[in-house]
């Protein structure tokens, strides 16, 4: 059984990926991932490649990075902070303040 590597991207990046894969591409950046013999097929013929497009509005990369930094630091502080009060404050940042300040951010408590 061959596992197919399907790369799902937002619509703006999908054309760029499709232009970079396949037999005729001279700039196939995914060639180094492996071959069909390795169980990886990178092909523009994969029907699911760009079939599912997100309808979400893309956030500015700087905003995405800011949200990610706040989330990562808060998560680790909520687990590893020495003081219980600091852990609680970080947990509140994740569960309450981050989603409140950034509508696109969600934190699902496991």
N, C-alpha and C positions, 0 to 999 in steps of 0.2 A: 504494500500500500504506500503510495507516494503522498507525503504531506505537502500541501501547497502553502507557500508563504504568501499570504494576502496582506497587503499593506493598505490599511484604511486611513484616508486622510480627508481633511476638509476639502471642499470643492476647489479652492484656489491652488492647492498643492497637488491635486490628483493628476492634472495634465502633465505636470513636471515629472511626476513619478512614472507615468505611462511612457513619457518620452525617453526615460532612462533605462527601461527594461525591454526585454525581448531580444530576439535573435539579431535583428538588424541594427541595434543600438551600438554606437561606438563609445558611449559614455555610461555603460551599465555599471553603476556604482554598487549594485547588489551582487555582482558576479562573485565576489569573494566570500559570500555566505555559504556557498556550497553548490553542488550539482544535483541533478535528478538522482544520480547514483547515491548521493548522500542523504536523499530524502527531502531535498529542498528544490522546489520548482518555482522560479521567479519568471513569470510569463505575463505578457500583456493580454493573453487570451483568457486569463482567469475571469470568469463573468462577474464575480463578486467584487472585483478590484475597486471599482468606483460606484457600485450600485447604491450603496447606502450613504447618503450625504447628510451631514448634520444640518439642522435648520437653525442652530444656535448662532447668535451673532458672535463673531470672533472678538475676543478682548485684546487690547493692546499688549504686546509681549512684556513690556515693563510692568504693567498691572498684574499680569499672570505671575511674573517673577516675584513681585512684592507679596502677593497672596500666598504663593508657595513658601516663601521665606517665613512669613508670619506663622503659617500652619505648621511647618516643620519644627521651628524653634518652640512653639507652644506645645506641640505634641511631646517632644522630648522633655521639656520642662515639666509637663503634666505627669510624666512617668518617673523621671530621674532626679527631680529637684530634691534637695536635702530636707527642706522644711515642708511640712504638710500644707501650710498656708500658701506657699509658692506653687505647689502642685495643684491646689484648688483654683488659684487664680489663673494658671495656665489652662486648666481644663475649662474654666468659664470662658476664656478667650476663644478656645476652639469651638465650644458648643453654642455660645451666645453671641459674643461680640464679633467674631469673624464673619459669620453669616449675616449678622445685622448690618455690618459696615460694608460688606461686599455681597450683593445679592447673588452673584454667580458662584460663591463659595458655599459648599455644603460639608458638614462633618457628620458622619454617621457613626454613632457610638456602637462599637462591636458588642 
